[in-house]
């Protein structure tokens, strides 16, 4: 049996962190077993589904690198197939027309609640041996209900939660097609899973109550039942249900906030799954290790601090040109052009170990591409008469200096000594003159990446104020 998993989001919003974890686990399980990962867009909620949400889901999957093998398939493009299966079920007697009006259902519910019973359809239009059904009322478009078994239990061995069972007597004959002929969620899911030969359904535990209905439908259709694995919810840092303030935002927001996709993926992999004490691993390692047995049945808790730590770790490993491209993209959003400036990759490498995300990196690179503007207070504190005298001497030395970090560092030391200054007494004013900041990476490295012409220009501007 070839493993076939699917990720089936509803495009009524963005791809959030919980959905991304479901997609990751489904993708990894298929990759681990040499199977196929299918992307299916469940867009039958026409009122709430939008093309923008579909694109947001696809963008999020692409950013994370969770490539699908088949799809995306859209349920709205499969309506003829659903109607065909409904017709087959009506002919087979596994489904039937129900003409109960909304008012009748409301009255039935009220009576059941008054008797403290669980509200459910009473099967008044369900065909039974020896039962005479009333004549269909004129002008009423019937719904189609599934003829659910009334005895026994429906059970499955959940790959995360263990054995789960429901008494069939607790499941009513639910609607599989509305009066206008449109199919319902549980029905579409079952037809899709059957037609796409899905072997393993990995999804959130908010679907546990749907599973017995879907299993009964599959069995009525004579289709094999997939293995189910229901993932527990993700809680926020404070132990409460994940919300936007915790991180339940669009996956693409993490890109906007300066996170690397590999950091987000590594973090998501550890949300409810573990491989010993391993905390940091590549997606190749994750695929090799991933199984359903080590997914915890208890809720996972989001930890922003750990995500930030992972992001800083992956930043330290990132290639210079990649950091340059990411920083350039972010600087452009802020109206900062890098053309004509120092080499972005070289500057980025000065800060790779000093920042926690790509936005911090871009902010750190600002002074290298914009003329320094130290505030009046900073200038008064650091660009003193004594400091400016030392900077003047340094500028003359730098004009003839071999432009290598070691030589540049020596030039700063010699100029400081000749001016009667300690190294920080010249290096800090130099940073203020070059970058508008009193702190930076090693001053010799800063000089080297800025380049001779730019350094001399900025020193001249500082000395002329």
Number of C-alpha atoms within 10 A of each C-alpha: 5 12 17 25 29 28 24 22 21 20 23 19 17 24 26 19 21 23 19 23 23 23 27 23 25 25 26 25 26 24 19 17 15 12 18 20 25 24 23 21 21 23 23 20 15 11 8 12 17 16 11 13 17 23 14 20 26 19 16 23 20 13 16 21 14 18 14 18 15 13 12 15 16 16 19 16 10 13 15 10 15 23 15 10 15 24 15 14 20 16 11 12 14 17 26 24 19 21 21 18 14 9 9 11 15 12 12 16 18 14 13 14 13 9 10 9 11 10 16 16 16 12 15 13 18 19 16 10 5 6 10 10 11 9 7 14 11 7 7 12 17 19 21 26 24 25 22 19 18 13 10 10 16 17 16 18 13 17 21 20 18 12 10 13 14 16 14 18 12 12 18 19 21 20 22 22 23 15 15 9 16 17 20 17 17 16 22 24 17 23 21 18 23 18 11 15 18 22 21 20 21 27 24 17 17 12 11 16 11 12 22 21 22 19 19 22 25 20 11 18 17 10 17 14 21 19 15 19 24 22 29 21 19 23 21 20 16 11 13 12 15 20 12 10 9 16 20 21 18 20 25 21 15 16 19 13 12 19 23 22 20 19 23 21 22 20 23 20 24 18 22 20 19 18 14 7 6 8 13 16 14 11 17 11 10 21 18 13 14 22 18 15 12 15 24 16 18 13 15 19 18 26 17 14 10 12 18 17 15 21 24 21 17 22 26 17 10 13 14 17 14 13 23 21 14 18 26 20 15 20 20 12 10 12 8 16 15 19 10 7 14 16 15 21 18 18 22 24 18 18 19 23 15 15 17 21 21 25 19 17 27 25 14 18 22 18 15 21 18 14 16 19 16 19 12 9 9 15 19 11 11 21 24 12 11 14 21 21 15 24 26 16 17 24 22 12 16 20 13 9 14 13 16 14 17 12 15 22 18 13 20 24 19 17 24 22 14 12 17 13 17 12 14 11 15 26 25 19 26 29 22 23 27 27 25 21 19 17 14 16 11 13 17 19 18 22 22 20 22 20 15 17 9 17 22 19 14 18 20 15 14 23 17 8 8
